[in-house]
Amino acid sequence: MTTPIKIERLKQELEKLHQEMTSGAYGHGEYDQRLARVIQELRERGIDADRPAITAALGEALQQGTITPAVKDHLEKRLGLA
């Protein structure tokens, strides 16, 4: 059995995606594919945090500009938080 993903790793992955997107490393299509992979891994392995902690982490990422409101909504829906 695989270990759940720590909330800090989720934050790091979202920040990495953001940095690569803003640097022009890849376009929207590739960003969407990479985000889908992150979500898939989260759903398969789970997150080592409770709902309030996950929601707070996504809210923080939104405030910092790491994710857009649309990405936050998408993550919440796909992770069963909304």
N, CA, C and O atoms as a CHARMM CRD file, in Angstrom:
* protein
*
  328
    1    1 MET  N      0.84200  -1.18200   0.00000 PROA 1      0.00000
    2    1 MET  CA     0.00000   0.00000   0.00000 PROA 1      0.00000
    3    1 MET  C      0.89200   1.25100   0.00000 PROA 1      0.00000
    4    1 MET  O      1.92600   1.28700   0.66800 PROA 1      0.00000
    5    2 THR  N      0.49400   2.23300  -0.72700 PROA 2      0.00000
    6    2 THR  CA     1.29300   3.45600  -0.81800 PROA 2      0.00000
    7    2 THR  C      0.91400   4.43600   0.29100 PROA 2      0.00000
    8    2 THR  O     -0.20500   4.42900   0.80400 PROA 2      0.00000
    9    3 THR  N      1.86200   5.25600   0.63100 PROA 3      0.00000
   10    3 THR  CA     1.62500   6.24400   1.67900 PROA 3      0.00000
   11    3 THR  C      0.87600   7.44400   1.12500 PROA 3      0.00000
   12    3 THR  O      1.09300   7.84000  -0.02000 PROA 3      0.00000
   13    4 PRO  N     -0.00800   8.02600   1.93300 PROA 4      0.00000
   14    4 PRO  CA    -0.71500   9.23200   1.50300 PROA 4      0.00000
   15    4 PRO  C      0.25600  10.39200   1.28000 PROA 4      0.00000
   16    4 PRO  O      1.33500  10.44500   1.87100 PROA 4      0.00000
   17    5 ILE  N     -0.14100  11.28700   0.44000 PROA 5      0.00000
   18    5 ILE  CA     0.66900  12.45700   0.10300 PROA 5      0.00000
   19    5 ILE  C      0.50000  13.52200   1.18600 PROA 5      0.00000
   20    5 ILE  O     -0.61700  13.82600   1.60400 PROA 5      0.00000
   21    6 LYS  N      1.59800  14.06800   1.62200 PROA 6      0.00000
   22    6 LYS  CA     1.57700  15.14200   2.62600 PROA 6      0.00000
   23    6 LYS  C      1.06800  16.42500   1.97500 PROA 6      0.00000
   24    6 LYS  O      1.27800  16.65700   0.78500 PROA 6      0.00000
   25    7 ILE  N      0.40200  17.24600   2.76400 PROA 7      0.00000
   26    7 ILE  CA    -0.15100  18.50600   2.25900 PROA 7      0.00000
   27    7 ILE  C      0.95700  19.41800   1.73900 PROA 7      0.00000
   28    7 ILE  O      0.74200  20.17700   0.79400 PROA 7      0.00000
   29    8 GLU  N      2.13000  19.35100   2.34300 PROA 8      0.00000
   30    8 GLU  CA     3.26300  20.16100   1.88200 PROA 8      0.00000
   31    8 GLU  C      3.68400  19.76200   0.47000 PROA 8      0.00000
   32    8 GLU  O      4.06000  20.61800  -0.33000 PROA 8      0.00000
   33    9 ARG  N      3.62200  18.48500   0.16600 PROA 9      0.00000
   34    9 ARG  CA     3.97300  18.03800  -1.18200 PROA 9      0.00000
   35    9 ARG  C      2.96100  18.55300  -2.19200 PROA 9      0.00000
   36    9 ARG  O      3.33100  18.94800  -3.29800 PROA 9      0.00000
   37   10 LEU  N      1.67800  18.55200  -1.81700 PROA 10     0.00000
   38   10 LEU  CA     0.65700  19.10600  -2.70800 PROA 10     0.00000
   39   10 LEU  C      0.95900  20.56800  -3.00000 PROA 10     0.00000
   40   10 LEU  O      0.89400  20.99800  -4.15200 PROA 10     0.00000
   41   11 LYS  N      1.28700  21.32800  -1.97200 PROA 11     0.00000
   42   11 LYS  CA     1.62700  22.74100  -2.16400 PROA 11     0.00000
   43   11 LYS  C      2.82500  22.89400  -3.10000 PROA 11     0.00000
   44   11 LYS  O      2.83200  23.75600  -3.97800 PROA 11     0.00000
   45   12 GLN  N      3.83800  22.05000  -2.90200 PROA 12     0.00000
   46   12 GLN  CA     5.03900  22.10700  -3.74600 PROA 12     0.00000
   47   12 GLN  C      4.71500  21.78900  -5.19500 PROA 12     0.00000
   48   12 GLN  O      5.22300  22.44800  -6.10300 PROA 12     0.00000
   49   13 GLU  N      3.88500  20.79800  -5.42000 PROA 13     0.00000
   50   13 GLU  CA     3.52300  20.41900  -6.78700 PROA 13     0.00000
   51   13 GLU  C      2.73500  21.52600  -7.47400 PROA 13     0.00000
   52   13 GLU  O      2.95100  21.80200  -8.65400 PROA 13     0.00000
   53   14 LEU  N      1.82400  22.15900  -6.74500 PROA 14     0.00000
   54   14 LEU  CA     1.05100  23.26000  -7.32000 PROA 14     0.00000
   55   14 LEU  C      1.96000  24.44600  -7.64000 PROA 14     0.00000
   56   14 LEU  O      1.80600  25.08900  -8.67900 PROA 14     0.00000
   57   15 GLU  N      2.90300  24.73200  -6.74900 PROA 15     0.00000
   58   15 GLU  CA     3.85300  25.82100  -6.99000 PROA 15     0.00000
   59   15 GLU  C      4.73500  25.51000  -8.19100 PROA 15     0.00000
   60   15 GLU  O      5.00600  26.39000  -9.00900 PROA 15     0.00000
   61   16 LYS  N      5.17900  24.28100  -8.29800 PROA 16     0.00000
   62   16 LYS  CA     6.01200  23.86800  -9.43600 PROA 16     0.00000
   63   16 LYS  C      5.23600  24.01800 -10.75000 PROA 16     0.00000
   64   16 LYS  O      5.77600  24.51800 -11.73700 PROA 16     0.00000
   65   17 LEU  N      3.98900  23.59200 -10.76100 PROA 17     0.00000
   66   17 LEU  CA     3.15800  23.75200 -11.96200 PROA 17     0.00000
   67   17 LEU  C      3.01700  25.22200 -12.32900 PROA 17     0.00000
   68   17 LEU  O      3.12100  25.60000 -13.49600 PROA 17     0.00000
   69   18 HSD  N      2.77900  26.04300 -11.31100 PROA 18     0.00000
   70   18 HSD  CA     2.61800  27.48200 -11.54100 PROA 18     0.00000
   71   18 HSD  C      3.89200  28.09300 -12.12700 PROA 18     0.00000
   72   18 HSD  O      3.83300  28.85000 -13.09600 PROA 18     0.00000
   73   19 GLN  N      5.02300  27.76600 -11.54500 PROA 19     0.00000
   74   19 GLN  CA     6.29400  28.31300 -12.02600 PROA 19     0.00000
   75   19 GLN  C      6.57800  27.88800 -13.46000 PROA 19     0.00000
   76   19 GLN  O      7.02400  28.69500 -14.27500 PROA 19     0.00000
   77   20 GLU  N      6.32300  26.62800 -13.76500 PROA 20     0.00000
   78   20 GLU  CA     6.57100  26.14400 -15.12200 PROA 20     0.00000
   79   20 GLU  C      5.61800  26.78900 -16.12100 PROA 20     0.00000
   80   20 GLU  O      6.00300  27.08200 -17.25300 PROA 20     0.00000
   81   21 MET  N      4.39200  27.00600 -15.70900 PROA 21     0.00000
   82   21 MET  CA     3.41000  27.64100 -16.59900 PROA 21     0.00000
   83   21 MET  C      3.81100  29.10200 -16.86400 PROA 21     0.00000
   84   21 MET  O      3.80100  29.55300 -18.01000 PROA 21     0.00000
   85   22 THR  N      4.15900  29.82900 -15.80900 PROA 22     0.00000
   86   22 THR  CA     4.48800  31.24600 -15.98500 PROA 22     0.00000
   87   22 THR  C      5.81500  31.44600 -16.71200 PROA 22     0.00000
   88   22 THR  O      6.02300  32.47800 -17.35000 PROA 22     0.00000
   89   23 SER  N      6.71100  30.46900 -16.61900 PROA 23     0.00000
   90   23 SER  CA     7.98900  30.59000 -17.32100 PROA 23     0.00000
   91   23 SER  C      7.86000  30.24200 -18.79900 PROA 23     0.00000
   92   23 SER  O      8.79700  30.43200 -19.57400 PROA 23     0.00000
   93   24 GLY  N      6.70600  29.73600 -19.17900 PROA 24     0.00000
   94   24 GLY  CA     6.49600  29.37700 -20.58300 PROA 24     0.00000
   95   24 GLY  C      7.00800  27.99300 -20.92600 PROA 24     0.00000
   96   24 GLY  O      7.15800  27.66000 -22.10200 PROA 24     0.00000
   97   25 ALA  N      7.27800  27.18300 -19.91400 PROA 25     0.00000
   98   25 ALA  CA     7.79300  25.83400 -20.16000 PROA 25     0.00000
   99   25 ALA  C      6.79100  24.97600 -20.92000 PROA 25     0.00000
  100   25 ALA  O      7.17700  24.07900 -21.67000 PROA 25     0.00000
  101   26 TYR  N      5.51500  25.24900 -20.72700 PROA 26     0.00000
  102   26 TYR  CA     4.48200  24.54200 -21.48100 PROA 26     0.00000
  103   26 TYR  C      3.20400  25.35900 -21.50200 PROA 26     0.00000
  104   26 TYR  O      3.03300  26.29500 -20.72000 PROA 26     0.00000
  105   27 GLY  N      2.32100  24.99700 -22.39900 PROA 27     0.00000
  106   27 GLY  CA     1.07100  25.72200 -22.59400 PROA 27     0.00000
  107   27 GLY  C     -0.04600  25.18400 -21.72600 PROA 27     0.00000
  108   27 GLY  O      0.16100  24.31200 -20.88200 PROA 27     0.00000
  109   28 HSD  N     -1.24300  25.72500 -21.95100 PROA 28     0.00000
  110   28 HSD  CA    -2.41200  25.35500 -21.15100 PROA 28     0.00000
  111   28 HSD  C     -2.73800  23.87000 -21.26300 PROA 28     0.00000
  112   28 HSD  O     -3.07900  23.24100 -20.26100 PROA 28     0.00000
  113   29 GLY  N     -2.64300  23.30600 -22.44700 PROA 29     0.00000
  114   29 GLY  CA    -2.95300  21.89400 -22.62400 PROA 29     0.00000
  115   29 GLY  C     -2.06600  20.99700 -21.78700 PROA 29     0.00000
  116   29 GLY  O     -2.54000  20.05300 -21.15500 PROA 29     0.00000
  117   30 GLU  N     -0.78500  21.29300 -21.78500 PROA 30     0.00000
  118   30 GLU  CA     0.15100  20.49000 -21.00700 PROA 30     0.00000
  119   30 GLU  C     -0.04000  20.74600 -19.51400 PROA 30     0.00000
  120   30 GLU  O      0.08900  19.82800 -18.70400 PROA 30     0.00000
  121   31 TYR  N     -0.34800  21.98700 -19.15100 PROA 31     0.00000
  122   31 TYR  CA    -0.64700  22.30200 -17.74700 PROA 31     0.00000
  123   31 TYR  C     -1.82500  21.45300 -17.28000 PROA 31     0.00000
  124   31 TYR  O     -1.78700  20.86500 -16.19900 PROA 31     0.00000
  125   32 ASP  N     -2.87000  21.39300 -18.10300 PROA 32     0.00000
  126   32 ASP  CA    -4.05200  20.60200 -17.75300 PROA 32     0.00000
  127   32 ASP  C     -3.70200  19.12900 -17.56900 PROA 32     0.00000
  128   32 ASP  O     -4.20600  18.48100 -16.65200 PROA 32     0.00000
  129   33 GLN  N     -2.84600  18.60100 -18.43100 PROA 33     0.00000
  130   33 GLN  CA    -2.44500  17.20200 -18.31500 PROA 33     0.00000
  131   33 GLN  C     -1.66400  16.95500 -17.03200 PROA 33     0.00000
  132   33 GLN  O     -1.89100  15.96100 -16.34100 PROA 33     0.00000
  133   34 ARG  N     -0.76100  17.84500 -16.72000 PROA 34     0.00000
  134   34 ARG  CA     0.03600  17.67900 -15.49900 PROA 34     0.00000
  135   34 ARG  C     -0.81700  17.83600 -14.24600 PROA 34     0.00000
  136   34 ARG  O     -0.62500  17.12000 -13.26300 PROA 34     0.00000
  137   35 LEU  N     -1.75600  18.77300 -14.28300 PROA 35     0.00000
  138   35 LEU  CA    -2.66500  18.94100 -13.15600 PROA 35     0.00000
  139   35 LEU  C     -3.51900  17.67800 -12.98600 PROA 35     0.00000
  140   35 LEU  O     -3.76400  17.24100 -11.86200 PROA 35     0.00000
  141   36 ALA  N     -3.96300  17.10500 -14.08400 PROA 36     0.00000
  142   36 ALA  CA    -4.74700  15.86500 -14.02700 PROA 36     0.00000
  143   36 ALA  C     -3.93000  14.73200 -13.39900 PROA 36     0.00000
  144   36 ALA  O     -4.46800  13.92600 -12.64000 PROA 36     0.00000
  145   37 ARG  N     -2.64900  14.67100 -13.71200 PROA 37     0.00000
  146   37 ARG  CA    -1.79000  13.64600 -13.10300 PROA 37     0.00000
  147   37 ARG  C     -1.65800  13.84600 -11.59200 PROA 37     0.00000
  148   37 ARG  O     -1.67100  12.88200 -10.82700 PROA 37     0.00000
  149   38 VAL  N     -1.53300  15.09600 -11.17500 PROA 38     0.00000
  150   38 VAL  CA    -1.44600  15.39900  -9.74400 PROA 38     0.00000
  151   38 VAL  C     -2.73800  14.95300  -9.05700 PROA 38     0.00000
  152   38 VAL  O     -2.69400  14.32100  -8.00200 PROA 38     0.00000
  153   39 ILE  N     -3.87500  15.27800  -9.65000 PROA 39     0.00000
  154   39 ILE  CA    -5.16700  14.90400  -9.07900 PROA 39     0.00000
  155   39 ILE  C     -5.31000  13.38900  -9.02500 PROA 39     0.00000
  156   39 ILE  O     -5.77600  12.84400  -8.02400 PROA 39     0.00000
  157   40 GLN  N     -4.91700  12.71900 -10.08000 PROA 40     0.00000
  158   40 GLN  CA    -5.00000  11.25700 -10.11000 PROA 40     0.00000
  159   40 GLN  C     -4.17500  10.64300  -8.98400 PROA 40     0.00000
  160   40 GLN  O     -4.63700   9.73400  -8.29400 PROA 40     0.00000
  161   41 GLU  N     -2.96600  11.13700  -8.80200 PROA 41     0.00000
  162   41 GLU  CA    -2.11000  10.61600  -7.74200 PROA 41     0.00000
  163   41 GLU  C     -2.72700  10.88600  -6.36900 PROA 41     0.00000
  164   41 GLU  O     -2.67200  10.02900  -5.48700 PROA 41     0.00000
  165   42 LEU  N     -3.30800  12.05900  -6.18500 PROA 42     0.00000
  166   42 LEU  CA    -3.95000  12.38700  -4.91800 PROA 42     0.00000
  167   42 LEU  C     -5.11400  11.44400  -4.63900 PROA 42     0.00000
  168   42 LEU  O     -5.30000  10.98600  -3.51100 PROA 42     0.00000
  169   43 ARG  N     -5.88800  11.16300  -5.66700 PROA 43     0.00000
  170   43 ARG  CA    -7.04100  10.28100  -5.48700 PROA 43     0.00000
  171   43 ARG  C     -6.61400   8.84000  -5.23100 PROA 43     0.00000
  172   43 ARG  O     -7.26000   8.12800  -4.46300 PROA 43     0.00000
  173   44 GLU  N     -5.53800   8.41300  -5.86400 PROA 44     0.00000
  174   44 GLU  CA    -5.06100   7.04100  -5.69000 PROA 44     0.00000
  175   44 GLU  C     -4.41200   6.83900  -4.32400 PROA 44     0.00000
  176   44 GLU  O     -4.67500   5.84800  -3.64300 PROA 44     0.00000
  177   45 ARG  N     -3.57300   7.77500  -3.93600 PROA 45     0.00000
  178   45 ARG  CA    -2.80300   7.62500  -2.69700 PROA 45     0.00000
  179   45 ARG  C     -3.45900   8.26800  -1.49500 PROA 45     0.00000
  180   45 ARG  O     -3.18500   7.88200  -0.35900 PROA 45     0.00000
  181   46 GLY  N     -4.32400   9.24700  -1.72700 PROA 46     0.00000
  182   46 GLY  CA    -4.93400   9.97900  -0.63300 PROA 46     0.00000
  183   46 GLY  C     -4.03200  11.10900  -0.15900 PROA 46     0.00000
  184   46 GLY  O     -2.87400  11.21800  -0.56400 PROA 46     0.00000
  185   47 ILE  N     -4.58900  11.94500   0.70500 PROA 47     0.00000
  186   47 ILE  CA    -3.84600  13.07900   1.25100 PROA 47     0.00000
  187   47 ILE  C     -3.78400  12.90400   2.76000 PROA 47     0.00000
  188   47 ILE  O     -4.78600  12.59000   3.40300 PROA 47     0.00000
  189   48 ASP  N     -2.61500  13.10800   3.30700 PROA 48     0.00000
  190   48 ASP  CA    -2.39600  12.97600   4.74200 PROA 48     0.00000
  191   48 ASP  C     -2.78200  14.28700   5.42900 PROA 48     0.00000
  192   48 ASP  O     -1.94400  14.96200   6.02600 PROA 48     0.00000
  193   49 ALA  N     -4.06000  14.62800   5.33200 PROA 49     0.00000
  194   49 ALA  CA    -4.58800  15.84700   5.94600 PROA 49     0.00000
  195   49 ALA  C     -6.10600  15.73600   5.98200 PROA 49     0.00000
  196   49 ALA  O     -6.70300  14.96700   5.22900 PROA 49     0.00000
  197   50 ASP  N     -6.71900  16.51100   6.86500 PROA 50     0.00000
  198   50 ASP  CA    -8.17200  16.50700   6.92200 PROA 50     0.00000
  199   50 ASP  C     -8.73700  17.57900   5.98100 PROA 50     0.00000
  200   50 ASP  O     -7.99500  18.39500   5.43400 PROA 50     0.00000
  201   51 ARG  N    -10.03200  17.56100   5.81000 PROA 51     0.00000
  202   51 ARG  CA   -10.69300  18.49300   4.88700 PROA 51     0.00000
  203   51 ARG  C    -10.34900  19.95600   5.16500 PROA 51     0.00000
  204   51 ARG  O     -9.99800  20.67900   4.23200 PROA 51     0.00000
  205   52 PRO  N    -10.43900  20.41800   6.42100 PROA 52     0.00000
  206   52 PRO  CA   -10.11200  21.83000   6.68300 PROA 52     0.00000
  207   52 PRO  C     -8.68500  22.19200   6.27200 PROA 52     0.00000
  208   52 PRO  O     -8.44900  23.28600   5.76000 PROA 52     0.00000
  209   53 ALA  N     -7.74000  21.28900   6.48900 PROA 53     0.00000
  210   53 ALA  CA    -6.34200  21.57000   6.13200 PROA 53     0.00000
  211   53 ALA  C     -6.17200  21.64100   4.62000 PROA 53     0.00000
  212   53 ALA  O     -5.44200  22.49100   4.11200 PROA 53     0.00000
  213   54 ILE  N     -6.84400  20.75200   3.90500 PROA 54     0.00000
  214   54 ILE  CA    -6.76000  20.76200   2.43900 PROA 54     0.00000
  215   54 ILE  C     -7.40500  22.02400   1.89200 PROA 54     0.00000
  216   54 ILE  O     -6.85300  22.68500   1.01200 PROA 54     0.00000
  217   55 THR  N     -8.57900  22.35300   2.42100 PROA 55     0.00000
  218   55 THR  CA    -9.28200  23.56200   1.98000 PROA 55     0.00000
  219   55 THR  C     -8.44200  24.80700   2.26800 PROA 55     0.00000
  220   55 THR  O     -8.37200  25.71500   1.44000 PROA 55     0.00000
  221   56 ALA  N     -7.81000  24.85000   3.43300 PROA 56     0.00000
  222   56 ALA  CA    -6.95400  25.98900   3.78700 PROA 56     0.00000
  223   56 ALA  C     -5.75600  26.07900   2.85100 PROA 56     0.00000
  224   56 ALA  O     -5.37700  27.17200   2.43200 PROA 56     0.00000
  225   57 ALA  N     -5.15700  24.93800   2.52100 PROA 57     0.00000
  226   57 ALA  CA    -3.99800  24.92900   1.61800 PROA 57     0.00000
  227   57 ALA  C     -4.38900  25.42400   0.22900 PROA 57     0.00000
  228   57 ALA  O     -3.64000  26.17300  -0.39800 PROA 57     0.00000
  229   58 LEU  N     -5.54600  25.01200  -0.24700 PROA 58     0.00000
  230   58 LEU  CA    -6.00200  25.47900  -1.55900 PROA 58     0.00000
  231   58 LEU  C     -6.33100  26.96900  -1.51100 PROA 58     0.00000
  232   58 LEU  O     -6.05100  27.69700  -2.46400 PROA 58     0.00000
  233   59 GLY  N     -6.92400  27.42700  -0.40800 PROA 59     0.00000
  234   59 GLY  CA    -7.20900  28.85500  -0.25000 PROA 59     0.00000
  235   59 GLY  C     -5.93400  29.68000  -0.22400 PROA 59     0.00000
  236   59 GLY  O     -5.87400  30.76300  -0.80500 PROA 59     0.00000
  237   60 GLU  N     -4.92900  29.17100   0.44400 PROA 60     0.00000
  238   60 GLU  CA    -3.62300  29.85300   0.50300 PROA 60     0.00000
  239   60 GLU  C     -2.99100  29.91300  -0.88500 PROA 60     0.00000
  240   60 GLU  O     -2.45000  30.94300  -1.28600 PROA 60     0.00000
  241   61 ALA  N     -3.06400  28.80700  -1.60900 PROA 61     0.00000
  242   61 ALA  CA    -2.50600  28.77900  -2.96600 PROA 61     0.00000
  243   61 ALA  C     -3.22900  29.77600  -3.86800 PROA 61     0.00000
  244   61 ALA  O     -2.61100  30.40800  -4.72500 PROA 61     0.00000
  245   62 LEU  N     -4.52500  29.91000  -3.67400 PROA 62     0.00000
  246   62 LEU  CA    -5.30000  30.87900  -4.45200 PROA 62     0.00000
  247   62 LEU  C     -4.86700  32.30400  -4.10700 PROA 62     0.00000
  248   62 LEU  O     -4.65400  33.12000  -5.00400 PROA 62     0.00000
  249   63 GLN  N     -4.73700  32.60700  -2.82200 PROA 63     0.00000
  250   63 GLN  CA    -4.33100  33.95100  -2.39400 PROA 63     0.00000
  251   63 GLN  C     -2.94300  34.32200  -2.88100 PROA 63     0.00000
  252   63 GLN  O     -2.67600  35.48400  -3.18900 PROA 63     0.00000
  253   64 GLN  N     -2.05500  33.33200  -2.95200 PROA 64     0.00000
  254   64 GLN  CA    -0.68400  33.58400  -3.39600 PROA 64     0.00000
  255   64 GLN  C     -0.58500  33.65600  -4.91100 PROA 64     0.00000
  256   64 GLN  O      0.46700  34.00600  -5.44600 PROA 64     0.00000
  257   65 GLY  N     -1.66000  33.33200  -5.60400 PROA 65     0.00000
  258   65 GLY  CA    -1.63200  33.36300  -7.05700 PROA 65     0.00000
  259   65 GLY  C     -1.06300  32.10600  -7.68600 PROA 65     0.00000
  260   65 GLY  O     -0.79400  32.07100  -8.88700 PROA 65     0.00000
  261   66 THR  N     -0.88000  31.07600  -6.87700 PROA 66     0.00000
  262   66 THR  CA    -0.34300  29.81600  -7.38800 PROA 66     0.00000
  263   66 THR  C     -1.35600  29.10400  -8.26100 PROA 66     0.00000
  264   66 THR  O     -0.99800  28.47800  -9.25900 PROA 66     0.00000
  265   67 ILE  N     -2.62400  29.19900  -7.88400 PROA 67     0.00000
  266   67 ILE  CA    -3.71100  28.62700  -8.68100 PROA 67     0.00000
  267   67 ILE  C     -4.77200  29.68100  -8.91900 PROA 67     0.00000
  268   67 ILE  O     -4.86000  30.66700  -8.18800 PROA 67     0.00000
  269   68 THR  N     -5.56300  29.46900  -9.93000 PROA 68     0.00000
  270   68 THR  CA    -6.67000  30.37500 -10.24300 PROA 68     0.00000
  271   68 THR  C     -7.92500  29.89000  -9.51300 PROA 68     0.00000
  272   68 THR  O     -7.96100  28.76000  -9.02600 PROA 68     0.00000
  273   69 PRO  N     -8.95100  30.73800  -9.43400 PROA 69     0.00000
  274   69 PRO  CA   -10.20700  30.27800  -8.82700 PROA 69     0.00000
  275   69 PRO  C    -10.78200  29.04100  -9.54100 PROA 69     0.00000
  276   69 PRO  O    -11.34400  28.15600  -8.89700 PROA 69     0.00000
  277   70 ALA  N    -10.63800  28.99000 -10.85400 PROA 70     0.00000
  278   70 ALA  CA   -11.14700  27.84500 -11.61000 PROA 70     0.00000
  279   70 ALA  C    -10.40000  26.56000 -11.23900 PROA 70     0.00000
  280   70 ALA  O    -11.01300  25.50100 -11.10700 PROA 70     0.00000
  281   71 VAL  N     -9.08700  26.65400 -11.07300 PROA 71     0.00000
  282   71 VAL  CA    -8.29300  25.48000 -10.68500 PROA 71     0.00000
  283   71 VAL  C     -8.66000  25.06700  -9.26200 PROA 71     0.00000
  284   71 VAL  O     -8.77800  23.87500  -8.97900 PROA 71     0.00000
  285   72 LYS  N     -8.84000  26.02800  -8.37000 PROA 72     0.00000
  286   72 LYS  CA    -9.24700  25.71400  -6.99200 PROA 72     0.00000
  287   72 LYS  C    -10.57800  24.97400  -6.99600 PROA 72     0.00000
  288   72 LYS  O    -10.71300  23.94400  -6.33500 PROA 72     0.00000
  289   73 ASP  N    -11.56000  25.48300  -7.73200 PROA 73     0.00000
  290   73 ASP  CA   -12.86000  24.82400  -7.81700 PROA 73     0.00000
  291   73 ASP  C    -12.73300  23.42200  -8.38600 PROA 73     0.00000
  292   73 ASP  O    -13.35400  22.48100  -7.89200 PROA 73     0.00000
  293   74 HSD  N    -11.92700  23.28900  -9.42500 PROA 74     0.00000
  294   74 HSD  CA   -11.72300  21.98400 -10.05800 PROA 74     0.00000
  295   74 HSD  C    -11.10200  20.99600  -9.07300 PROA 74     0.00000
  296   74 HSD  O    -11.56100  19.85900  -8.96500 PROA 74     0.00000
  297   75 LEU  N    -10.07000  21.41900  -8.36100 PROA 75     0.00000
  298   75 LEU  CA    -9.42900  20.55700  -7.36900 PROA 75     0.00000
  299   75 LEU  C    -10.41800  20.14800  -6.27600 PROA 75     0.00000
  300   75 LEU  O    -10.47600  18.97900  -5.89500 PROA 75     0.00000
  301   76 GLU  N    -11.18600  21.09800  -5.78000 PROA 76     0.00000
  302   76 GLU  CA   -12.15200  20.78500  -4.73600 PROA 76     0.00000
  303   76 GLU  C    -13.18500  19.76100  -5.20800 PROA 76     0.00000
  304   76 GLU  O    -13.54100  18.84400  -4.46800 PROA 76     0.00000
  305   77 LYS  N    -13.65300  19.91900  -6.41700 PROA 77     0.00000
  306   77 LYS  CA   -14.63600  18.97200  -6.96200 PROA 77     0.00000
  307   77 LYS  C    -14.02600  17.58700  -7.16000 PROA 77     0.00000
  308   77 LYS  O    -14.61700  16.57900  -6.77300 PROA 77     0.00000
  309   78 ARG  N    -12.85000  17.54500  -7.76000 PROA 78     0.00000
  310   78 ARG  CA   -12.20900  16.25400  -8.04600 PROA 78     0.00000
  311   78 ARG  C    -11.78000  15.52000  -6.78900 PROA 78     0.00000
  312   78 ARG  O    -11.70600  14.29200  -6.77800 PROA 78     0.00000
  313   79 LEU  N    -11.49500  16.27300  -5.72300 PROA 79     0.00000
  314   79 LEU  CA   -11.07400  15.64700  -4.47000 PROA 79     0.00000
  315   79 LEU  C    -12.25100  15.42200  -3.52100 PROA 79     0.00000
  316   79 LEU  O    -12.06700  14.96200  -2.39400 PROA 79     0.00000
  317   80 GLY  N    -13.45600  15.74700  -3.98100 PROA 80     0.00000
  318   80 GLY  CA   -14.64600  15.51500  -3.16800 PROA 80     0.00000
  319   80 GLY  C    -14.81800  16.48600  -2.01600 PROA 80     0.00000
  320   80 GLY  O    -15.43900  16.14900  -1.00800 PROA 80     0.00000
  321   81 LEU  N    -14.27800  17.68100  -2.15300 PROA 81     0.00000
  322   81 LEU  CA   -14.36800  18.67900  -1.09200 PROA 81     0.00000
  323   81 LEU  C    -15.53500  19.63900  -1.28900 PROA 81     0.00000
  324   81 LEU  O    -15.93300  20.34000  -0.35900 PROA 81     0.00000
  325   82 ALA  N    -16.07700  19.66800  -2.49100 PROA 82     0.00000
  326   82 ALA  CA   -17.16100  20.62100  -2.79700 PROA 82     0.00000
  327   82 ALA  C    -18.48000  19.89800  -2.92100 PROA 82     0.00000
  328   82 ALA  O    -19.50700  20.52600  -3.17500 PROA 82     0.00000
